[in-house]
Amino acid sequence: MSDKNDSGQPGNIQFSNLVWQLKLQAERQLGARDSLRDLLGNPQRLEQILSEAETRGDAALRKLASDVRAQQQASRIVQAQPKRQVPMAFLVAGLVLGIIGLILVLLLGRPGAPAPDASPVQSTAARTPVAMLFRMHGSNTIGEKLGPALADAYLRSKGAGATDVKELAADEHQVVSQSATAGSRPAIEVFAHGSATAFKDLGTQAADLGMASRRIKPEEIADLTALDGDLSSPSSEHVLGLDGVAVVVNSANPLQTLTIQQVGKIFSGDISDWSALGGSAGPITLYARDDKSGTFDTFKALVLDPLSLKLLGSAHRYESSTELSDAVAADPGAIGFIGLPYVRRSKVLGISAGPGNPPIVPTQFTVGTEDYPLSRRLYLYLPAKAPSRDAADFVEFALSDAGQDVVKQIGFISQNPYTEKVAPDANWPAGYSQMVAGAERLSFDFRFESGTGNPDTKAQRDLGRLVAFMGKSGRGRSLLLAGFADGVGAADSNLQLSQARADVIAGALRSRGIDVLDVRGFGSAIPVASNDTPAGRERNRRVEVWLK
């Protein structure tokens, strides 16, 4: 491989890594907005950044600039060295040795022999160096399949005719890059070792974009605000899609449904035999995700914590959802929890929020509306301070119709709107049944920030999606809004709160030119979750959208 690329810059991996670090620091200290590809391909721009770093940057940035210049100088020395003529005798000897080596490979080679280790940032199919656009770290649920698929689709949207996916030595660590081209190849790193690592790596600047299958915690926001800005703000927190934490058993298990309380008692060890649930006698074997997993955080928050329970210490723990699902499918006494796309050969159970609540099976619609008790949101977190330009561009792609189509293809729940007919229920209030008679329900609900009447970050994005939907598929149809509150407090107060929330959404839609035919509040009627927990009450505070 040449020591320089087509631009005349050194073409080695060490140089690319140094320029990558320079890019990140220049974004934060100098306000630069250059991609790594731009800096490697434009010597004049790189020289400008180096000069600014040496005059305006701190000691660490000046040291980076010095290291980059040292690499450039070393490359020039190598290029300037005269080429020596190789004696013919040595050429002949080398040819003979090469033929002998080939014969030995043919004689001694065998199937399954280990391949030599590959460079961590070079494709096995193409030897041109990669230019890392950005690094995406965090959730295994997102990073195992969805992250690489979105990276692939994003690169193709930018003109990449084909891409390579490079599995690195570390598990759940991939580099998705454009296939061989002249010069460096744009690439995206996907490092998937749990949602907690998203915020850890954003804090150490080891990542440019965080993947999380649970919402950022208050302490994480506080720890990262000085460096990354408020990661809970609409400019930083982006809902990538939705997922249901599916409770799965072996396909031969006759059980069909469980309440959240039963699930909690099973995974804490309070219920340890299938006979206690009406099944055949036999020990229950527990399978759970690892502590770094956002799936476990969600399960813990929605199931264990409200019941003051802890996961039984003897549960089998897995970093990979796929491996966990396959283990449940192979064990007749097993029960586990995983993200919806990883059900594979296991059997999914319907889950009830509690007594009086019907069991709901996780489907595209029940998870999209967040009616399923164990539904959850998948997040991308982009630093508010000096975000990577490439990472920000990727986020917009992931939230677009094209990106959401990829979300759906992988098996998660897309946020692209659609409507579905919903069978009427005898428990519905008369006014609600009358209002939605003959109408179809939209595939998402609007929800609000805790303790406020403000639409949350997903709802704000969904307003735009609904406006676009009405301009295409909703033409000539009437829009209906039904507001709901939780079951805490007086009935009159809840009725007023539910009406106020529906009015907020109606006002936001009307200000965008969308006519709303009917807006009503129904108080604490038709709860979709238990009012005994903060998470359940938050889920019950919603505005449904119907089209007639």
N, C-alpha and C positions, 0 to 999 in steps of 0.2 A: 504494500500500500504506500502511496506517496505521502511524504511528510507534510504536503500542503494541499489544500483544496483548490477549486477553480478560481477562487478570489485571491489566491496568494497567501491566505492565512494558513498557519499550521493546522494540519488535519488530524492531529492525534486526540485521543479521548481526554487526556489530562488538560490540554488546552481548552477543549470545549467545556469541561467542568469548571475551570477557572473563570471563563467568560460567563458561564451561567451564574456563578456566585457574584461576579461583578454586576451583572444585569439586575439581580435581586436587590443588591445594596444600592445601586444607582436609582432604582425605582423608589426606594424608601427615602433616600437622602437628597437626590437631585431631581426627583420628579420625572425621570426618564420613562418612556413608554415603548421601549424597543423590545422586539422578540429576540430570542437567541439566534434564530435563523437570520434576522436582519443584521445583527452584529457580526456573525461569522461570515456573512456574504458581502458586507460593506466595510472595507478597511478604513475608509474616511470617517464613517460614523463611529466605528470602534475607537479610532484615534481621538475623536472629539470627546467621547465618554471618558477615555483614559485621562485626557488632559483635565477635564472637569473634576474627576475623582482625585487627582493629585493636588488640585488647588482648593477644592471646596469640601472634600470628604473628610471623614474622621480618620483616625490612625488605621483602623481595620480596612477601610475602603482604600486608603493609599497603599497599604500592604498588598491588597489584591491587585491593584493596578501595576505595582512593581513586579508581582509574580507573572502577570500576563505578559508584560514586556520582556521578562527573562525568557519565557517560553518562545516568544517571537524571535528573540536574538539567537537562542539555541537552534531554532529551525534554520535561520539564515546561515549559521556556521556550517550546519550539516549540508545545506544546499550548495554552499560555496566550495566544499572540499572536492578536489579533482578526482575523477574516476580513474582508477588504476586498471591497466590491462592485465587480464588473467592469462597466464601461460597456457598454451594448448594442452600440455601434459595434464594440468590440473582439470581442464575441461573434460578431457577423456576419462580421467579417473573418476570425476564426479558423475559422468554419464554411466559408467560401469556400476558404481555404487548404487545409483538410482535404480538401475535395472534389477540388481540383486535385491534391493529393498522391496521393489514391486513384487518380485517372485515370492519373497518371504510373506508379504501380506496376503497374497493369493493362497499360499500353502497353509498359513497359520491362522488367517482370519476366520472368524466364526460368528454365527448369528448371536445377537445379544451382547456382543462385546461393548463395553462402555465407550461412549464417544468422549473426546477430549472436551474439557470445560470451555465454554464459549465466553467471549467478552460480555459483561453485563449490559452493555449498551450497543451491541452490534448484532444484527440479525444473522442467523446461520445461513440465510439465503443470499444476503447482500453484505458486502464488506465495506461499503461507504459509511462514514461515521454519521451518527444521528445528531440532530439538533433538538434538544429537549424543549418543547414549547412550555410545558408546565408539569407539575407533579401533583397527583391526586391521591391522597392518603385517607385511610379510615375504614369504614364499615366493610366487613366481609360480605354481608348481604348484598350490598351494591357492587363491591369490587370484584366478586367472584365471576359474575357474568355481565351484569348491566354496565359497569364502568368500562370494561374493554369494548363492549359492543357500541356504546356511545362514542368512545374515542375513535373507533374504526369509522363510524358513520360521519363523525365530524371531519376527520381527515379527508374522507371522500368528498364531503361537501365543499372542501377547499381545493379540490382538483386532483387528489390522489387517486390514480386509477386502480391501484391495489395496495394492500397493506400487509405487513407482517406482524404477528403477535409473538413476542419473545418471552418465554417463561424463564425467569431467572432462578438461580440456585435456591433462593429463599422461597418457601411456599407462599402462595397468594401474592406474588410480586411479578408484575408483567410490564413490558414496554411495548406499546402499540406504535408502529412507525410506518411511514410510507415505504413502499417497496423501492428497490434500487433505482436511484436517479443520479445524475451528475451532481457532484458536490454533496453536501450534507443532506440528510433526510429528516423532515419534521417528525417528532415523536412525542408521545404522552406516556408518562409513568403512572401506573396504577399499583398502589401498595395497600393491600387489604388485610389488616390485622386487628380490626375492631374499631367501633366508633370512638372509643376513648383516645385512640392513637391519632385521630383526625385533629383533635384540639391540642394534643401534646406536640404534634409535628408542626402545626401552625404556630405554636408558641416558640419553637426552636428554629423556625424558618426552614424546616426540612420539607415542608409541603406548601403549595400555593393554593390548594383547594381542598377542603375537607369534605369527606363523605360520612354521613351519620344516619343510622336507622333509628335514632331517637333525637329529641330536641336537645339543644345545648343546655347545660345546667347553669344556674345562676353563678356558681363559683367559677365555672369555666369562663363565663362572660367577664367576670371581674378580673380574672387572671390575665386575660388576653386583650382587654380594652386598650391599655396603653400602647401596645404594639400593633394590634390589628383593627382597632376601633370597635364599635358595638356590633358584635356578631349576631345579635337578635334583631337588628334593624332590617327593614324591607330591602335595603340595598345589599345586605350580606346574607340573610337567611332565605333560602329558596327551596320550596318543596318540589323535589324531583319527580315524585310519584307516590303511590300508596301501596301498602302491603298489608296482608293479614297474618298475624301470628297464628299459624294453624296448629291445633292440637291433633297429633296423629297417633294411630295405633296400628298394629299389624292387621293386614287385610282380613284375616280369619277371625278377628275379634268381633263378637256380635253387638258390642256397645255402639249406640248411635249418637247419643248426646250426653253432655255434662253441664253442670252449672259452674260458674267461675269458682264458687266456694269449694265444690268437689275437686276441681282441678288443683286448687291451692293445697287442699289436704292431701292429695295424692303426691304432689311433688315435695311436700314437707315431710312425708312419711307417716302422716296421721292415718291415712288409708293405704294399706300395704298389700291387700289381697283383692283380687278381682271379684270375689264372692260378695264383698261389701257393697259392690255396685250392681249386683244382680247377675253377675257373670259366673262362669265356672271357677271353682276354687283354684287358686294358683297365685304365686307371688307376682307383684308388679315390679317391673324393671324400669328404672328412670333413665331417660336420655335428655341431656340439656346442652345448650350452647355454653361457651366459656365466658369467664367474667368480663373480658374486654369487648364482648359482643353487644351491639345495640339491641339485638334480638333478646338477649338475656335481660338487658336493662328494661326493655319494654315489658317483658313477661313479669319481671320482678315488680315494676311499678303498677301494672294493671291487675296482677293476680296475687302475688305474695305479700307485698307491703300493706295493702288495705286490710289484710287478715292477720297482720303481725306475724307472718310466717317466714321461715327461711328454707332455702333449698336443702334437701337432704344431702349430707356430705358424701354418701356413697353413690350418688348419681354419676353416670358416665358423662363426661364433658367433651365437647367437640368444638374445634375452631371452624370446621367446614360444615355447612348446612347439608350439602350433598351426602357426606359421609354419615352424618347423623340420621338422615332419612333412610339411607340404605341399611343402617344398623337396625332401625325400628322394623323395617320391612322383613328382616331376617330373623326377628325374635318374636315368637308368639306372645310373650308376656310383656312386651314393651309398650311404653308410651313416651312421647317426646313432643317438643314444640320447635317449629321452624318457620321460615318465611314461606309464603304461599307458593312461589315458583319452584320450591324444592320438595314438594309432596312426593313426586315420583311414584313409587309403588306402594306407598303407605296409604292408610285410610284416614280421611279427615272427619272429625267429629263436629256436630253442631254444638254451639256454646250459648248458654243462657246467662244473661247478666244477673239473674237471681230469681227468687220466687215471684211469679206473676209476669215474668218476661219470657216470651217465647224463645226457644233455641233458634239460633241463626247460623247457617252454614256460610263460611266465607266464599263469596263469589265476586266476580268483577263489579257487580252493581252494589252489593251490600258492603263491600270494602270501600268502593268509590264514594258512597254517601256517608261512610263511617258509621253505619248502623251496626255492623258486626262488632261485638264487644271488644274484640282483640285486634281491631284494625289499627294501623299506625301509619305515620308519614315518614317518607325517606327524604333526607335533606342534603343539599349542597351548601357549604359555608364558604363564602368568598370574603377575604379581608376587606374592611371598609377603607382602611388606610393603605394607599399605594397598592391596589390589587394588580395582579398580573393581567396585562391586556389580553393575552391569549386565553387565560383561565376565564376571564369575564366573557369573552366571545363564546367560549365553550358553554358556559352556563346559559346564555341566551339561546344557543342552539338546542341544548337539552330540554329547555322549557317550550320550545317551538312545537308546532304540529309534527314536524319531521322527527324531532327528538322524542316526543311523547309516543310516536308510533314505534320507536325502538323500545321504549319502556314496556309497551304492550306486547311486542314480539318476544321479549325475554320472559314474560309471564307475570310482570307486576301490573299495577293498575294505572293506566294512562289517565291524564287529566283532560284529554280532549273530550268535550261534552257530547252526550247523546241522551236520548230519552228511552224510557222503558215503561211498559204498562205494569201497574202494580194492582194486584187483586185487593179489593176492599176487605176491611176487617170489621167484624162485629163490634170490636172494642173502640173503634174510632168515634169521636164526638160527632153528633148529628150535623153540626155546622161544617165540620171538616169534610165529612163524607159528601155533603151537598156541594161544597166548593170544588172538590177535585173530581167529581163524577164526570166520567168521559175524558178526563185529562191524563197526560203521561208525565211521569216524574223525571226531572233532570238527574244526571248521574253524579252530581255533587251537591252538597249543602254548604251554606255559608256559616262560618263560625267566627267567634270573637275572642279578642285578647281577654285573659282572665281579669275579672273585676271591672271591665269597661264595656262600653257600647261600640268600641272600634273594631271593624273587621280585622282579622288576623292577617299575617303575611300571605297565606294561601288564598284567603278570601279576596284580597286586593288584586291578586293576579287573576283569580277566577272571574272577577267582574269583567275584565277585558275579554276573557274567553267567552263569557255569556253574550257580550255585545257582538262579538264576531259570529257566534253561532246564530244569533237572531237575524243577522244580516244575510245568512246563507240558508240554513235549514229551518229557521223559525219564521220565515216570512209568512204573513197572513195568519199567524197563530197568536193566541192571547196568553200573556204571562201572568201567573198567579204566585203569590208569595205567602207562605204559612210560617209564622214565628212560634217558637217554643222556648220555655224557660225550664229551669230545674225544679225539683219538688220541694225545695227549702223555702220557708216563708209562707206568708198568707196567700190565699188563692187570688185575691184581687190584685195584690202587688205583682204576682207572677204573670197575671194576665196583662197588666200594663207593661211589664218588662218585655214580654214576648211580642207585643204589638210594637213597642219602641224599636226592637231589633229589626223587625220586618220593615218598619218605616225607614230605617237607616239604609237598608239595601235598596228599597224602592227609590229613595232619593238619589242614591248613587247611580242607579240605572237610568232614571229620568234625566239626570244631568248629562248623561252620555247619549241622550236621544232615544232611549228605549221606553216605550209606553208600557205601563203595568196596569192590568185590568182590575185586579183584586188583591188587597193586602189585609191579612187578618192575623191576630194573635190568638193562640189557643192555650196559653198558660203552661202548666206542667203536664198536659195530656200527652199520651203516646211516648213515654220515656223509652229511649233506646239503650240506656245504661242505668246502673244503680245510682241512686242519689246519695248513697252512703259514703262515697269517696269523692275527692276533688276531681279526679279524672273523669268519673262518671257524670258528675254534675256539669262539667265543662262540655262533655259530649251531648248532653241533653239541651244545652243552650245553643239553638241553631235556627236557621231559616231555610226551609225547603223551597225548591223551585219546581213549579208544575207548568206544563204547556197544554193549552186546550185548543 
